[in-house]
Amino acid sequence: MAAVDWFAHPGVAEQITAPAKRPVRRTTKRPASSVRSRRKPTQRRLRSHIVWMILFALLLSGVVAVNVAVLRAHVAVSRLDQERAKLQARNHALALELSAASSPPRIERAARQLGFVQASADDTSYLDLTSSGR
């Protein structure tokens, strides 16, 4: 400012050194369509926290429900595995019983009890049942 005071005539120096006025802000009214809510922001925050807590509670209850369903399915599969093992053991026992029942010595013994006798090798004859004779 000292340089302006020196080189300019006194009217300019006074204009520059005078404090600048702040611009006047004009206030305008808001349109009627954008009415603000009368609720306080803390009430909105509280409601949003409650909404989030409810969402998390629902999410956690869903996870628990899925875990319970998986546990029930696991128990059912375990029970079915035990039943399958019992049935396989029973099938094996029945196969052994069938094998013993169809063994040649047992059949021979049952035939003797019914009065049958084993044919001798001389009395044995074979028939040819192929269709080459036609």
Number of C-alpha atoms within 10 A of each C-alpha: 8 8 8 14 15 10 10 11 10 11 9 12 17 13 10 12 12 8 8 8 6 6 6 6 6 6 6 6 6 8 7 7 6 7 8 7 7 6 8 8 10 9 10 11 11 11 12 12 12 12 12 12 12 12 12 12 12 12 12 12 12 12 12 12 12 12 12 12 12 12 12 12 12 12 12 12 12 12 11 12 12 12 12 12 11 12 12 12 12 12 12 12 12 12 12 11 11 11 11 13 12 10 10 11 11 12 13 14 11 12 13 12 10 9 7 11 10 8 8 7 7 6 6 7 6 5 5 7 7 7 6 6 6 4
